[in-house]
């Protein structure tokens, strides 16, 4: 599947015959591994092209799918992931991984899972961690507690009143209203994403980014979070799976590092043997779109080569 710029990628069928759009960057002569990117909420996989080309130049093929309710998979129905959508997105990643295995026999496969995608990744390693050679959780956190419980109740009420496919301005506001609180004179409601103002503008001007998600999205996502930290389920994660948790210490999604450390400590407490954490000082949510992202790219590459090959 030669596709230097991932311009002409493909749709594939999922287990329930949903068509999802897959990017593939495979301009690699002697591949040593495959990175599977799992993107975040209200964005799409095409935004990872710069990272993908960097990884190509160092011997890694890159695949990335647009989730249900996102990108080219659902460009006319953004934010709606369908019934039980969170679990279906997890299973979609397994379909993509199966495609990778079929195309690239015996190459190690590593997840790079960001934000919403990192919670998909947290669930994935419980179900299918033995099929991965490593996972990087970016812009992630341990999310549990009363705020999640309250969100489930609010989302349940809203979806029953307005329908699953209705945009939830209330839950969007409750989720993001204070994310800029530590940024003085923020120029955009999306300033919390990165310190790179050009990337903020690119996000704002991208018709496939920044949408308000639906009542159903929030309901199924928050329900998915409830299952992530059950001790008996965490024991299903392979003990020797290499895990790297990276975040900006100015990222509100991880509560400015606090919830990121909680996730690291959780994994250590269940005796996972190869878990590392890196907090980038002064960086925000999208590390791969930060001003000095080339350094972050190199750190991702170095950890992957050292731990996953």
TIKEMAR-584656 format. One record per residue (C-alpha): x, y, z; residue number from 1. Coordinates in pm, 1 decimal, always signed. Layout:
BEGIN
PT       xx       yy       zz   i
PT        X        Y        Z NUM
...
***
This chain:
BEGIN
PT       xx       yy       zz   i
PT     +0.0     +0.0     +0.0   1
PT   +236.7   +272.1   -121.4   2
PT    +92.8   +607.5    -24.9   3
PT   +358.9   +867.3    +44.5   4
PT   +121.4  +1144.0   +149.7   5
PT   -171.2   +935.0   +270.6   6
PT   -389.9  +1128.0    +25.3   7
PT   -564.5   +824.0   -116.6   8
PT   -612.6   +598.6   +180.1   9
PT   -908.3   +367.5   +216.3  10
PT  -1230.4   +282.9   +392.0  11
PT  -1249.0    -48.7   +575.5  12
PT  -1544.0   -234.0   +727.3  13
PT  -1563.5   -279.8  +1102.4  14
PT  -1711.8   -576.7  +1288.1  15
PT  -2061.1   -423.4  +1260.3  16
PT  -2008.5   -318.6   +895.2  17
PT  -1948.6    +47.2   +970.3  18
PT  -1706.6   +201.4   +719.1  19
PT  -1418.4   +391.8   +876.4  20
PT  -1149.4   +588.1   +696.6  21
PT   -788.8   +476.8   +735.1  22
PT   -474.2   +677.5   +664.7  23
PT   -153.1   +496.5   +586.7  24
PT   +188.5   +660.0   +565.6  25
PT   +423.8   +390.4   +440.7  26
PT   +709.5   +564.2   +261.1  27
PT   +954.9   +329.2   +431.8  28
PT  +1208.9   +111.8   +251.4  29
PT  +1308.6   -122.8   +535.4  30
PT  +1037.6   -102.4   +801.9  31
PT  +1122.1   -203.2  +1156.5  32
PT   +778.4   -147.7  +1310.6  33
PT   +431.1     +0.2  +1275.3  34
PT   +281.9   +285.2  +1477.3  35
PT    -96.8   +285.8  +1505.4  36
PT   -223.9   +633.3  +1595.0  37
PT   -548.6   +665.7  +1791.5  38
PT   -659.3  +1028.2  +1769.6  39
PT   -851.9  +1250.3  +2009.2  40
PT  -1200.2  +1395.8  +2040.4  41
PT  -1324.8  +1657.3  +1793.2  42
PT  -1025.3  +1613.0  +1562.8  43
PT   -909.1  +1359.6  +1302.8  44
PT   -617.5  +1137.2  +1210.3  45
PT   -499.5  +1353.8   +921.8  46
PT   -362.2  +1602.5  +1174.9  47
PT    -81.6  +1355.7  +1256.4  48
PT    +84.2  +1369.8   +914.9  49
PT   +392.3  +1555.7  +1038.3  50
PT   +451.2  +1298.9  +1311.5  51
PT   +383.5  +1015.7  +1065.2  52
PT   +636.7  +1141.8   +813.6  53
PT   +896.4  +1183.4  +1088.8  54
PT   +836.3   +823.4  +1194.4  55
PT   +853.0   +710.2   +829.0  56
PT  +1195.1   +869.2   +801.9  57
PT  +1311.0   +653.8  +1093.8  58
PT  +1175.2   +323.5   +970.9  59
PT   +818.6   +311.5  +1104.6  60
PT   +505.8   +267.0   +894.2  61
PT   +210.0   +459.9  +1036.8  62
PT   -161.0   +381.0  +1026.7  63
PT   -438.1   +597.0  +1170.5  64
PT   -815.5   +570.3  +1145.7  65
PT  -1076.8   +842.2  +1178.1  66
PT  -1308.2   +735.1  +1461.4  67
PT  -1682.6   +704.4  +1430.1  68
PT  -1824.4  +1055.4  +1450.4  69
PT  -1495.3  +1204.8  +1334.6  70
PT  -1301.3  +1306.0  +1026.3  71
PT  -1368.6  +1146.9   +689.4  72
PT  -1548.1   +855.1   +854.5  73
PT  -1843.3  +1077.6   +949.9  74
PT  -1770.6  +1422.9   +812.1  75
PT  -2143.0  +1495.3   +776.4  76
PT  -2231.2  +1366.2  +1122.4  77
PT  -1949.5  +1482.7  +1346.6  78
PT  -1966.1  +1402.2  +1716.1  79
PT  -2211.3  +1111.7  +1692.1  80
PT  -2048.6   +773.3  +1758.8  81
PT  -2363.6   +558.8  +1771.8  82
PT  -2496.3   +325.1  +2037.1  83
PT  -2222.2   +185.7  +2258.3  84
PT  -1985.6   +396.8  +2051.7  85
PT  -1688.8   +397.1  +2289.3  86
PT  -1666.5    +18.0  +2295.7  87
PT  -1715.6     +2.7  +1920.0  88
PT  -1426.5   +245.4  +1869.0  89
PT  -1208.5    +18.8  +2083.8  90
PT  -1305.2   -275.5  +1863.7  91
PT  -1243.6    -67.1  +1550.4  92
PT   -881.7    -29.0  +1660.5  93
PT   -859.1   -407.7  +1674.3  94
PT   -986.6   -427.0  +1314.7  95
PT   -717.5   -178.3  +1209.8  96
PT   -454.9   -379.2  +1395.6  97
PT   -569.2   -694.5  +1216.9  98
PT   -528.1   -512.1   +884.4  99
PT   -176.6   -410.2   +987.5 100
PT    -89.8   -767.7  +1083.3 101
PT   -214.3   -889.8   +748.0 102
PT    -12.0   -627.7   +557.5 103
PT   +305.5   -639.5   +766.3 104
PT   +367.5   -987.0   +900.9 105
PT   +584.0  -1008.0  +1211.7 106
PT   +647.6   -633.4  +1252.4 107
PT   +597.6   -500.8  +1606.4 108
PT   +292.7   -275.8  +1647.2 109
PT   +295.3    +18.1  +1886.5 110
PT     +0.1   +241.5  +1973.2 111
PT    +28.8   +618.2  +1993.7 112
PT   -300.4   +709.6  +2161.2 113
PT   -391.0  +1072.1  +2231.5 114
PT   -653.6  +1232.0  +2459.7 115
PT   -991.6  +1061.4  +2399.0 116
PT   -788.4   +808.2  +2202.1 117
PT   -573.3   +745.8  +2508.2 118
PT   -879.8   +627.9  +2700.3 119
PT   -957.5   +402.0  +2405.7 120
PT   -597.0   +285.6  +2444.2 121
PT   -638.3   +225.8  +2816.8 122
PT   -930.7     -4.0  +2741.7 123
PT   -752.9   -165.2  +2447.4 124
PT   -457.7   -288.7  +2651.7 125
PT   -700.1   -457.4  +2893.1 126
PT   -862.8   -647.2  +2605.0 127
PT   -578.5   -691.2  +2356.6 128
PT   -256.5   -577.3  +2521.8 129
PT    -81.7   -901.3  +2429.3 130
PT   -105.7   -802.6  +2059.3 131
PT    +95.1   -482.6  +2109.8 132
PT   +468.1   -428.7  +2150.8 133
PT   +406.6   -103.8  +2340.2 134
PT   +173.9   +191.2  +2390.5 135
PT   +224.1   +565.3  +2430.4 136
PT    -59.0   +742.7  +2613.1 137
PT    -49.8  +1113.7  +2526.3 138
PT   -260.6  +1382.5  +2691.4 139
PT   -408.1  +1113.1  +2911.4 140
PT   -518.9  +1083.1  +3273.1 141
PT   -689.7   +865.7  +3526.8 142
PT  -1049.8   +987.3  +3516.3 143
PT  -1280.1   +861.4  +3786.9 144
PT  -1494.2  +1003.5  +4062.3 145
PT  -1801.1  +1215.7  +4113.8 146
PT  -1748.8  +1429.8  +3803.2 147
PT  -1764.8  +1119.5  +3582.5 148
PT  -2071.3   +987.9  +3768.4 149
PT  -2247.3  +1323.7  +3739.9 150
PT  -2158.1  +1343.6  +3370.1 151
PT  -2313.6  +1003.3  +3304.2 152
PT  -2637.7  +1109.1  +3472.2 153
PT  -2650.0  +1440.5  +3281.7 154
PT  -2571.4  +1270.3  +2950.7 155
PT  -2832.2  +1000.3  +3014.4 156
PT  -3101.1  +1259.2  +3082.9 157
PT  -3005.0  +1468.0  +2782.0 158
PT  -2993.2  +1177.9  +2538.3 159
PT  -3335.4  +1057.6  +2655.0 160
PT  -3486.9  +1403.5  +2615.7 161
PT  -3313.6  +1525.7  +2300.5 162
PT  -3186.6  +1204.9  +2138.8 163
PT  -2839.4  +1056.4  +2108.2 164
PT  -2757.9  +1252.9  +1793.0 165
PT  -2826.5  +1596.1  +1943.0 166
PT  -2527.3  +1820.2  +2011.1 167
PT  -2485.4  +1871.6  +2384.6 168
PT  -2388.3  +2232.9  +2442.5 169
PT  -2436.9  +2179.7  +2814.9 170
PT  -2190.1  +1891.3  +2842.1 171
PT  -1948.9  +2067.6  +2606.0 172
PT  -1956.6  +2371.5  +2835.9 173
PT  -1919.7  +2166.9  +3153.5 174
PT  -1628.8  +1972.9  +3002.6 175
PT  -1424.1  +2262.1  +2865.1 176
PT  -1536.6  +2591.3  +3019.6 177
PT  -1242.2  +2624.9  +3259.4 178
PT   -966.3  +2475.7  +3043.0 179
PT   -819.5  +2819.3  +2968.3 180
PT   -826.9  +2936.9  +3329.4 181
PT   -446.9  +2937.2  +3371.4 182
PT   -378.4  +3106.5  +3037.2 183
PT   -355.6  +3484.9  +3060.3 184
PT   -526.9  +3673.1  +2778.3 185
PT   -607.5  +3359.7  +2582.4 186
PT   -683.3  +3448.7  +2221.6 187
PT   -897.6  +3141.6  +2151.6 188
PT  -1123.8  +2904.2  +2340.3 189
PT   -884.2  +2636.0  +2213.4 190
PT   -568.9  +2796.9  +2354.9 191
PT   -540.3  +2510.9  +2606.2 192
PT   -447.8  +2275.1  +2321.5 193
PT    -96.6  +2407.7  +2252.2 194
PT   +132.5  +2707.3  +2295.1 195
PT   +173.6  +2719.6  +1914.4 196
PT    -63.6  +2992.1  +1794.2 197
PT    -33.5  +2878.8  +1432.0 198
PT   -157.7  +2532.2  +1526.3 199
PT   -448.6  +2688.1  +1716.1 200
PT   -548.2  +2875.1  +1399.4 201
PT   -511.8  +2557.5  +1194.2 202
PT   -743.2  +2378.3  +1436.7 203
PT   -999.1  +2660.6  +1428.8 204
PT   -997.2  +2668.0  +1047.9 205
PT  -1028.6  +2291.1  +1005.8 206
PT  -1393.2  +2199.0   +932.8 207
PT  -1332.0  +1854.8  +1085.9 208
PT  -1214.5  +1995.2  +1421.3 209
PT  -1369.9  +2168.2  +1718.9 210
PT  -1725.6  +2041.1  +1679.1 211
PT  -1962.6  +2001.6  +1971.8 212
PT  -2010.9  +1633.6  +2051.1 213
PT  -2349.0  +1472.8  +2098.0 214
PT  -2536.8  +1353.9  +2404.3 215
PT  -2468.2   +996.6  +2296.4 216
PT  -2094.6  +1059.0  +2262.2 217
PT  -2068.9  +1182.2  +2620.2 218
PT  -2290.1   +906.8  +2757.8 219
PT  -2101.9   +615.6  +2602.7 220
PT  -1760.3   +771.2  +2658.1 221
PT  -1821.6   +840.4  +3027.2 222
PT  -1968.8   +492.2  +3074.6 223
PT  -1651.5   +356.2  +2918.0 224
PT  -1440.3   +543.8  +3172.0 225
PT  -1623.7   +366.3  +3454.9 226
PT  -1477.7    +32.1  +3345.8 227
PT  -1114.0   +136.5  +3308.0 228
PT   -995.6   +115.6  +3668.2 229
PT  -1151.7   -205.3  +3799.0 230
PT   -869.4   -399.4  +3961.8 231
PT   -960.8   -737.9  +3816.2 232
PT   -970.8   -589.3  +3467.2 233
PT   -638.0   -409.3  +3508.9 234
PT   -481.6   -747.3  +3586.6 235
PT   -549.7   -841.5  +3223.5 236
PT   -284.4   -594.0  +3102.1 237
PT    +35.8   -786.5  +3018.7 238
PT   +282.4   -724.8  +3301.2 239
PT   +573.3   -658.9  +3066.2 240
PT   +391.4   -433.1  +2817.9 241
PT   +598.6   -115.9  +2767.0 242
PT   +383.6   +188.2  +2853.0 243
PT   +490.3   +551.7  +2817.5 244
PT   +262.6   +822.3  +2958.8 245
PT   +337.4  +1173.2  +2827.5 246
PT   +165.8  +1501.7  +2899.1 247
PT   +224.9  +1871.5  +2929.1 248
PT   +224.4  +1989.9  +3287.7 249
PT     -2.7  +2273.6  +3168.9 250
PT   -257.0  +2030.6  +3025.2 251
PT   -597.4  +2070.8  +3193.9 252
PT   -711.8  +1726.8  +3070.8 253
PT   -461.7  +1572.1  +3312.9 254
PT   -538.4  +1830.9  +3582.9 255
PT   -195.2  +1986.8  +3525.2 256
PT    -11.2  +1661.2  +3584.9 257
PT   -201.9  +1539.7  +3890.9 258
PT   -432.1  +1291.9  +3716.6 259
PT   -148.4  +1190.1  +3484.1 260
PT    +59.8  +1086.1  +3786.0 261
PT   -244.3   +906.9  +3926.5 262
PT   -259.3   +693.8  +3612.2 263
PT   +113.0   +616.0  +3636.2 264
PT    +79.3   +519.1  +4002.9 265
PT   -225.0   +303.4  +3927.0 266
PT    -31.7   +102.2  +3670.3 267
PT   +264.7    +66.4  +3903.7 268
PT    +35.6    -48.1  +4184.6 269
PT    -99.9   -333.2  +3970.7 270
PT   +261.6   -444.0  +3919.6 271
PT   +311.0   -346.0  +3557.1 272
PT   +684.8   -373.5  +3502.4 273
PT   +766.7   -122.7  +3226.9 274
PT   +574.8   +199.6  +3285.2 275
PT   +734.8   +540.6  +3237.6 276
PT   +603.2   +894.7  +3266.7 277
PT   +724.4  +1222.4  +3116.8 278
PT   +569.1  +1561.2  +3197.5 279
PT   +680.3  +1843.5  +2968.6 280
PT   +720.3  +2171.5  +3154.5 281
PT   +512.4  +2456.7  +3015.1 282
PT   +346.4  +2239.2  +2750.2 283
PT    -24.2  +2194.3  +2701.7 284
PT   -249.7  +1921.5  +2566.3 285
PT   -130.8  +1845.1  +2212.8 286
PT   +237.1  +1764.7  +2255.1 287
PT   +275.3  +1667.7  +1889.5 288
PT   +159.4  +2018.2  +1790.8 289
PT   +376.7  +2209.1  +2037.3 290
PT   +632.6  +2466.6  +1927.2 291
PT   +926.9  +2233.8  +1993.2 292
PT   +750.2  +1919.7  +1876.0 293
PT  +1056.2  +1786.7  +1690.8 294
PT  +1220.0  +1724.8  +2029.7 295
PT   +904.9  +1546.8  +2146.6 296
PT   +899.6  +1342.8  +1823.6 297
PT  +1257.1  +1236.6  +1895.0 298
PT  +1170.7  +1136.8  +2251.3 299
PT   +881.7   +924.6  +2123.3 300
PT  +1112.3   +759.6  +1870.0 301
PT  +1390.7   +694.0  +2121.1 302
PT  +1156.1   +535.7  +2375.5 303
PT   +995.0   +320.1  +2106.9 304
PT  +1326.8   +195.6  +1969.7 305
PT  +1458.9   +121.4  +2316.6 306
PT  +1151.3    -53.2  +2458.3 307
PT   +937.2   -194.0  +2177.5 308
PT  +1160.9   -347.9  +1909.7 309
***
